[in-house]
């Protein structure tokens, strides 16, 4: 909207400032960077690419905004501006913004120490390993009623999840003295104990 561009200007200014805050040199090994910011960067790139391909540009910009916030937080209260993950995120932001704000992204790209222009950079390669979740929420139920939620590994087996559910105090209290008819386990998301 051209009615009130102040919000867009503020966002682009925040993104542009990131490029000046990065203190690591171009060509640094991103793999040595802080892992949570790297995961946020690759998730944002993955989601933004999918959104652009499906013509949902507002979603792509929303993912870039989230990445700008995560990068600012990493600089201010995280690993700092010298971390390779901060450079990776700033470069990803510049490339992502080149689709909608080419002048800002070109300036960012130059400040980050790259030549030629950002338009020739190509889309960054997303590492599928960085898209995997560290933990998922498993729902524990008795007779279809939720008793508790626990965080588990996305690779947990049915038997391991069932053991965790049976050891859970909420479940133990709910099934105390009752006869268990069957246990339905769908790792990593659900355990339902039928009495």
C-alpha positions as CSV (number, residue, x, y, z in Angstrom):
1,X,0.0,0.0,0.0
2,X,1.3,3.5,-0.8
3,X,-1.0,5.1,1.7
4,X,1.2,4.5,4.8
5,X,4.7,3.3,3.8
6,X,6.3,4.1,7.2
7,X,6.0,0.5,8.4
8,X,7.8,-0.8,5.3
9,X,10.4,1.9,5.6
10,X,11.1,1.0,9.2
11,X,11.4,-2.8,8.4
12,X,13.8,-2.1,5.4
13,X,15.9,0.2,7.7
14,X,16.1,-2.6,10.3
15,X,17.2,-5.1,7.6
16,X,19.7,-2.6,6.1
17,X,21.3,-1.9,9.5
18,X,22.0,-5.6,9.9
19,X,24.4,-5.6,7.0
20,X,26.5,-2.9,8.7
21,X,26.6,-4.7,12.0
22,X,28.1,-7.9,10.5
23,X,31.8,-8.0,11.4
24,X,32.9,-11.4,9.9
25,X,34.5,-11.5,6.5
26,X,32.9,-12.8,3.3
27,X,33.6,-16.4,2.7
28,X,33.5,-17.5,6.3
29,X,32.4,-21.1,7.0
30,X,28.8,-20.8,7.9
31,X,28.8,-24.3,9.4
32,X,30.8,-23.0,12.4
33,X,28.0,-20.5,13.3
34,X,25.5,-20.7,16.1
35,X,23.0,-23.5,15.3
36,X,19.7,-21.9,16.3
37,X,20.2,-18.9,14.1
38,X,21.3,-21.2,11.2
39,X,18.1,-23.2,11.7
40,X,16.0,-20.1,11.6
41,X,17.8,-18.9,8.5
42,X,17.3,-22.1,6.6
43,X,13.7,-22.4,7.7
44,X,13.0,-18.8,6.6
45,X,14.7,-19.5,3.2
46,X,12.7,-22.7,2.7
47,X,9.4,-21.1,3.6
48,X,10.1,-17.9,1.6
49,X,11.0,-19.9,-1.5
50,X,7.8,-22.0,-1.2
51,X,5.7,-18.8,-0.7
52,X,7.2,-17.1,-3.7
53,X,6.6,-20.1,-5.9
54,X,3.0,-20.1,-4.9
55,X,2.6,-16.3,-5.4
56,X,2.1,-15.6,-1.7
57,X,4.6,-12.7,-1.4
58,X,3.2,-11.4,1.9
59,X,4.1,-14.8,3.5
60,X,7.6,-14.6,2.0
61,X,8.0,-11.1,3.5
62,X,6.7,-12.3,6.9
63,X,9.4,-15.0,7.0
64,X,12.1,-12.4,6.1
65,X,10.8,-10.2,8.9
66,X,11.0,-13.1,11.4
67,X,14.6,-13.7,10.2
68,X,15.5,-10.0,10.6
69,X,14.2,-10.2,14.2
70,X,16.1,-13.4,15.0
71,X,19.3,-11.9,13.5
72,X,19.0,-8.7,15.5
73,X,18.5,-10.7,18.6
74,X,21.6,-12.8,17.9
75,X,23.6,-9.7,17.4
76,X,22.4,-7.9,20.5
77,X,22.0,-10.7,23.0
78,X,23.3,-13.8,21.3
79,X,26.6,-14.9,19.8
80,X,27.3,-11.4,18.4
81,X,28.0,-9.8,15.1
82,X,31.2,-11.8,14.4
83,X,29.4,-15.1,14.4
84,X,29.3,-16.8,10.9
85,X,25.6,-17.6,11.3
86,X,24.9,-13.8,11.6
87,X,26.6,-13.3,8.2
88,X,24.7,-16.2,6.7
89,X,21.4,-14.7,7.9
90,X,22.3,-11.2,6.7
91,X,23.2,-12.5,3.3
92,X,20.0,-14.6,3.1
93,X,18.0,-11.5,4.0
94,X,19.7,-9.4,1.3
95,X,19.0,-12.1,-1.3
96,X,15.4,-12.6,-0.2
97,X,14.7,-8.9,-0.3
98,X,16.2,-8.6,-3.8
99,X,12.8,-9.9,-5.0
100,X,10.8,-7.0,-3.6
101,X,13.3,-4.2,-2.5
102,X,16.2,-4.4,-5.0
103,X,17.8,-1.1,-4.1
104,X,18.0,-1.9,-0.4
105,X,19.2,-5.4,-1.0
106,X,21.9,-4.2,-3.5
107,X,23.2,-1.8,-0.8
108,X,23.1,-4.5,1.8
109,X,25.0,-6.9,-0.5
110,X,27.7,-4.3,-1.2
111,X,28.1,-3.4,2.5
112,X,28.5,-7.2,3.2
113,X,31.5,-7.1,0.9
114,X,30.1,-8.8,-2.2
115,X,30.4,-8.0,-5.9
116,X,28.8,-8.2,-8.4
117,X,25.2,-7.4,-7.6
118,X,22.9,-9.5,-5.4
119,X,20.7,-10.3,-8.5
120,X,23.5,-12.6,-9.7
121,X,24.0,-14.3,-6.3
122,X,21.4,-17.0,-6.8
123,X,19.1,-18.4,-4.1
124,X,21.0,-20.0,-1.2
125,X,21.0,-23.8,-0.8
126,X,18.8,-24.9,2.1
127,X,20.3,-27.7,4.2
128,X,17.5,-30.2,4.9
129,X,19.3,-31.3,8.2
130,X,18.7,-27.8,9.6
131,X,15.0,-28.0,8.9
132,X,14.5,-30.9,11.2
133,X,12.8,-30.1,14.6
134,X,14.8,-30.7,17.8
135,X,11.6,-31.7,19.7
136,X,8.0,-32.2,19.0
137,X,5.0,-32.1,21.4
138,X,3.4,-35.5,22.1
139,X,-0.1,-35.6,23.5
140,X,-0.9,-38.0,26.3
141,X,-4.5,-39.1,26.5
142,X,-6.7,-41.4,28.6
143,X,-9.9,-42.5,26.9
144,X,-9.4,-39.7,24.3
145,X,-9.1,-36.9,26.9
146,X,-5.9,-35.0,27.0
147,X,-4.1,-35.4,30.3
148,X,-0.6,-34.0,29.5
149,X,1.8,-32.8,26.8
150,X,5.5,-33.7,26.7
151,X,8.4,-32.7,24.5
152,X,10.0,-35.7,22.8
153,X,12.5,-36.3,20.0
154,X,11.0,-36.5,16.5
155,X,12.8,-39.9,16.1
156,X,11.3,-41.5,19.2
157,X,9.9,-45.1,18.7
158,X,6.4,-46.2,19.7
159,X,7.7,-48.3,22.6
160,X,9.8,-45.5,24.0
161,X,7.0,-43.0,23.8
162,X,4.6,-45.5,25.5
163,X,7.1,-46.0,28.3
164,X,7.4,-42.2,28.8
165,X,3.6,-42.0,28.9
166,X,3.2,-44.7,31.5
167,X,5.8,-43.0,33.7
168,X,4.1,-39.6,33.4
169,X,2.5,-38.6,36.8
170,X,-0.7,-37.3,35.2
171,X,-1.3,-40.5,33.3
172,X,-0.4,-42.6,36.3
173,X,-3.0,-40.8,38.4
174,X,-5.6,-41.1,35.7
175,X,-5.2,-44.9,35.2
176,X,-4.6,-45.8,38.9
177,X,-6.5,-48.9,39.7
178,X,-8.2,-49.2,36.3
179,X,-7.8,-52.0,33.8
180,X,-6.1,-51.0,30.5
181,X,-8.0,-52.2,27.5
182,X,-5.4,-51.1,24.9
183,X,-2.7,-48.5,24.3
184,X,-2.7,-46.6,20.9
185,X,0.7,-45.1,20.2
186,X,1.5,-43.0,17.2
187,X,5.1,-41.7,17.7
188,X,6.1,-39.0,18.0
189,X,2.7,-37.3,18.4
190,X,0.2,-39.3,20.4
191,X,-0.4,-41.9,23.1
192,X,-4.0,-42.8,24.0
193,X,-4.7,-45.2,26.8
194,X,-8.1,-46.9,26.6
195,X,-9.5,-48.1,29.9
